[in-house]
Amino acid sequence: MQPWFTDGKLGIFLHWGIYSVDGVAESWSFFNGQVPYDTYMAQLDGFEAQKWDPDAWADLFVQAGAAYAVLTAKHHDGVALWDTQAGDLSVVKRTPAARDLITPYVDALRRRGLKVGLYYSHLDWSHPDYATVRPDGQDPDDRGNLYSMPAVGEESPERWDAFLAFHRAQVRELLGLFQPDLLWFDGEWERSPEQWRMAELAEFIAELSPHTVVNGRLTGHGDYATPEQGVPVEPPKGPWELCLTVNDSWGYQPQDDHHKSPRQLVRVFAETVGGGGNLLLAVGPKADGTIPPEQAERLEALGEWIAGHRPAVRDTVRGLPHGHFYGPSTLSADRRTLYLFLFDRPNEYVVLRGVRNTVRSARVLGSGTDVRHERVGGLGEVPGWEYLYVDDDQLDPLCTVVALELDGELDLYREHTRD
């Protein structure tokens, strides 16, 4: 795993495509029958990207405190945002935008030191050779969706091979043209790993671009896990990333004004990094290429909080296991500074349990004010409780962080071992 990813903490997820013209759900709107396929694809004629400024995007991502971004190079509808030579369904050939949108995005990010991620859907509900084999073990009485599978008796392994050749050609283009730091795959669920030939694909990527991080949707061959829309109560043991929408939609949907507040976003971010993960926060640009102001404002607010609490975010590892503190925490890389995240107003104090170390000092991150603390109880190897008295005037309106300097590397007491 590349160190930049495990240290990344925050990425920005961009679902941008023709679905932003009418503001409908990306690809799923025709797959689920909400709009006819022809109506959905007619959005090609309205996708202009006339106000798009990739440098403004990149500046916003830097302001948000992000280390990387991931753009939908091709979603399930099959529309590519670059000038793919593997087919003609692209914004270059089929929309008024009439240009490659990936290269300017890549260049803008790299000028600012941000890592480049590209999303690519394995499946393609528009490709004529995609719906030609059925998932392994599927009930023959289940017709399934016509965009994803053939009727029984209409399978064609030869056409499936042709689709895989197209798939590999596009992956080769993405790797060769853009040399992404991250390939974010999706859409693996409609076929088995054997049908996708995932092991072969993983070797293909490793050979062409060994530096590229690959997410877990390579079915057993990715570098990290990708839970969606909810922080795992028990975080994955290895590297992971939570993908979360700012409102309830991945792409631009103007009727969706259910935006999470800055305080809610800070909370999810803290819970994620406290569990050793990255937050991949999704915004949906409009068809003209601008990011809705409600979403930009939330990125800015998150970035302002991160900037004021940087030591608790950057160069840290996952914090305490459950039970030691009722909230997230992170630990400095040298394991000598513990950062406690307080979302709510304490009722006089908060308590840290099961830490054998002596707490040398406690202070509020950002303001630098001291926090009064004392050790209560304890016997022999069993540590007492560390009481931290946080005053109301020390609280941050979004999330307060208390930094504890320990007398050595963190030493935890987890269970009683005597009879």
N, C-alpha and C positions, 0 to 999 in steps of 0.2 A: 504494500500500500504506500502511495506517495505521501510524504509528510505534509505537503501543502493541504491535502484533503483532511487529514485528521486534525490539523490545526485550523481548518477553514472556518468553522463555527456557523457562518451564515452565507447562504447563496441565494440568488434571486432567480425564480423560475418564471419564464415568459412563454405563455401560450399565445402565439400570434399567428394568425392565418386568415383564410378567407371567411371563416365563421364569424369574424369580428365585423363584417359588413352589415349583416342583419342582426348581429348580437345573439346568435343561437348557440346552443351547446356544440362544442367542437366535435365533429364527426358523429357523435352519439345521436344528434338530433335526427339525422336521416336513418341511422342504423335502427333506432327505436321507433321509427315511424312518426316522429313529431312533425317533420316536414318531408315532402317528397325529395327523392335524390336529385332530380333535375332542378328543383327550386334551390336546394342547397348548393349545387355546383354552379348555378347562375350567379352566385356571389363572386365568382372569378371576375366577372365584368365590372364589379364595383371596388375591387381591391387596388387602391392606388398608392398607399403609403406616402402621400404627398407632403406630409409634415414630419416625416420621420427624421430624427437626428440621433444617430447612434452615439455620438459624443455626449449628448444630453442624457441618454440612458446611462452611459458608463459613469458620468459624474454623479448621477443620482445613486447608483449602486455603491460608489465610494462613500458618499454621504451617509448611506444606510449602514455602513460598516461591513459590507459584504466582501468576501474574498474571491467569489466566483459567481458566475451566472450560467444558466442553462436555457437555451432557446430551442423551440420546437422546429427543428430543421424539416421534419415531416411528421405530421400526425396521422391518425388512422384513415383519414380521407385520401391520403396519397399525394397531397399537393406539396411539392418540394419548394423550399424557399431559396434554393440555389439552382444554378443552370445545369441540372443533371443531364447527363448524356445517355442515361439508361432508359429514359422515356420522355414523353413530351408534357407530362402533367406537372407544371411548375409555374411559379409566379412570374418567371422570366418569359416564358413562351405564351402563357395563357391569361395574364392579367395586365391592366394598364400600368401597374408598377414597372413591369418590363425590365427588371434588373435583379441581379443577384443581391439578396439581402443578408447573406451570411458573412461575406467578406468584410463589409464595413463594420458589422457587429464585432467580428473577431479582432479587427484592427483597433477599434475603439477600446475594447477591453484590455488588449495587450499594451496599449500606450499608457494605461493607468496601472499596470501591474496586476490586473485581475486575471484569474484563470478562466479559460474558455470551456464551457460545456455545451454540448449539442444533444438534443433529444431526437431519437429516431424510433419510430414505431416499426416493430417487426412485421406486424400485419398491415395489409393495405386493402381496404374495402372497395377501392376503385379499380384495382388491377385485374385485368381479365383472367389471369392465371392463378389468382389467389384462392378463390373458392372452388378448389378442384380436388381436395382430399378432405376426409372427415377426421376429426380427432380420434386418436387411438382409443378403442373401447367404447365409442359412443353407441347408444342404443339405435339400431337401424330404423326404429319407428319414429325417432326424433328427427324431424326435417331440419330443425335448426334455422338460423337466419340465412337468407339467400345471399347476403353480402359476405358471409364468412365460410359457408360450406355448401357442397353440392348435395343434391338429392341422392338417395341410395341408388346405385347402379350408374350414376353419372360421374363417378370419380375418374380422375386422370392423373396417375403418377407422373406421366411425362410432362404434363403442363405444370404440375407442382415443381418439378425439377427446373422448369423454365422460370418459374417465379423465384425460386431460390437463387438462380443465376442473376436475376434482376436485383434481388435483395443484396447479394454480395457485391454487385457492381456499385450500388449506391453507398454501401458501407465503405468500399474501397475509395470512392470519390471523397467522402467526408474525411477520411483519414489522410488521404493524399493532398487534398486541396487546403484543408484547414488545420490539420495536425492538432486536434482538440486535446485539451488536458483531461477531459471527461466525456465519455459517451454514455448518455442516459437512455437506456433502452426501455421500451414499453411494449405491450401487446403480445406478450409471450403466451398468454393463457389459452389461446385457441388451438394450439397444437402441442404435441408432446416434445420434450427435449430431443428425442430421437428424430422426430419429423423435422424439427428445425435444424438438426445437426449442430446443436449448440457447442459440443466439444470441438468440432471442426471450426466453428465460427470463433471460439475463444482463441484457438491456436492461430487463426488467420489474423486476428486483431493484434495478438502479442507479437507476431512476426512483423507486421507492417508498422506498428506503432507501440513499442513496448512501454513507453512512458504514459500511455493513456489509461486513466482509471476507468473502470467499467462498473456500472451499478449491478445490483443483484438480479435484475430481470434478464440475465443471461442464463437463468435456470441452473443453478449449481456451479456456475463458473465465474460469477461476478466477484467484485472486491468488497462489497458492503451491502447491508440490508436497507430497504426503502419502505418503512411503514408510511401510511398516508392518513392525514386528517385527524390524528389523535396521538398524543405522546404515550408510548408504551408504559404501563405501570411498572413492568419489569424490563428495563432497557436491554436490547441485544448485547451479547457479551463482546462482540467484535465491533468494527467500525459500522456506523449507521447514519442515516439521514432521514429526518421527518420532512415530508413534503406537505405543505399546508397552504390553503388559499387565504388571501386577505379578507375576501368576502366568502360567498358560498360557491363561487364559480371559478373554473380554471381560466377560461378565456373571457373576453369582454362581453358582458351581458348587462345592458344599461338598466334593466329593471331590478337588478340585484343590488340593493343598497344596504345589505346586511353586513356591513364592514365591521371587523373586529376592532376594538378600541386599541390605542397604543398600549394601555395597561395590560390588556389581554394578550397582545402580541409579545410584550416583554415577558410576561409570565410563561408563555409557551416556550419562548426562546431560552429562558433560564432553566426551565424543566428539561429542555432538550440538551443543552450543553452540560447541565449537571449530571445527566445520564451518559455523557460521553459522546453525544451525537452532534450532527450539524442540523440546522434548520434551513430547508430550502423553501423560501417564502414566495408564493405564486402571485403574480399580478397579470392582468389581461390588457395589453395595449389595444387601443382602438384601431380601426382599419387605416386611419391616417398615420399611424405610427406613434401617436402620443399616449402616454400613460395617464389614465384618469387621475385628476388632481386628488380625489379622496384617497387613492392608493399611494400616490407619491407622498402625500402628507404623512401617511403612516410609516412609510419607509424612513422619512426624515426624522420622525419622532423616535423610532427604534434606534436609528443611528446616533441621535443625540444622547440617548440613554447609554448606549454601548460606549460612546466616547468618554462619558463621565465615569464609567466603571470598567475601563479597559483591563486593569490587572486581573479582575475576576473572570474575564472572558478569554483574552489572548494568552497563549502559552500556559494553558491549564489542562488538567485531565479530569475525568469524571470524579465526582465527589463521594460523599459518604453513602454507604448502603442504607437501606430503609431502617428506621428505628432510632438512629442516632440524633436526628434532627428533623423536625416536622416542616420540611421545605427542601428545595434543591440546595446543592452546594457544589463548589468546584475546589480543586486543589492545585496549587502551583506546581510547576514541573519538578521542582526540587522537593516537593511534598512537605514543605515546612510552613506554608501559609494556607490556611483554610478560609474559604469565602462562603459565608452563609447568606442566602437570599431570603429576605423577609417581605412577603406580599401584603400582610395585614398589620394593623396596628397592634403591637404587643400589649397585653394586659399586665403592665409593669415590667415584665421580663420575658425572655425566651430562654430555653434550656437546651444545652448540648449534653448528650449522654455517651458513655462508653469510650471516652477518649483518655488514654493514659497520660498523654503529654501534659506538661504544665503550659498554660496559656500565658505567654509573656506579656502580650498586649492585645487589646481589642480596639478597633477604631472603625468609624463609618467611612466607607470608601466614597470618595468624591469630596466630601467636606473635610475629612481628616479628623473629625472630632473624636475624642476618646470615649469609649464605652466602659462604664464601670462593670466589673465582673468579679465573681468569687466562686471558689470551689466549695461545694457543700457535700458532706458525707464521704463515703468511700472507705474501704478496708482492705489492706494488703494489695493483692493484684486487682481488686475490683475498684475502678475509679468512681469518684463521686460525680455529682452533677455540676456542670459549669453554668452558673446563672449569669445572664447578660442583660443588664438593665438599659434599655433603649428608650430615651425620652421622645416625646412627641415632636419636639423641634428638630430632632435628628432624622426624621423620616423623609424618604424620597417619595414623591407622589405616585410614581410608577412601581418602583421596587427598591427597597433599601438593601444594601450589601454591607455586611460587617466582616472585616478582615481580621482573622485571628493569627497572630504570630506564635508559633509553637516552639518548644525548646529543642526540637529535633524533627526527624521525619515522622509523619503521622503514625501513631501506634494505637490500634483499636482493640478494645475488649468486646468480644462478641457473645461468649457463652460461659456459663459456670461449669468448671471441670471437676470440682470436688463432689464426693458423695454426700 
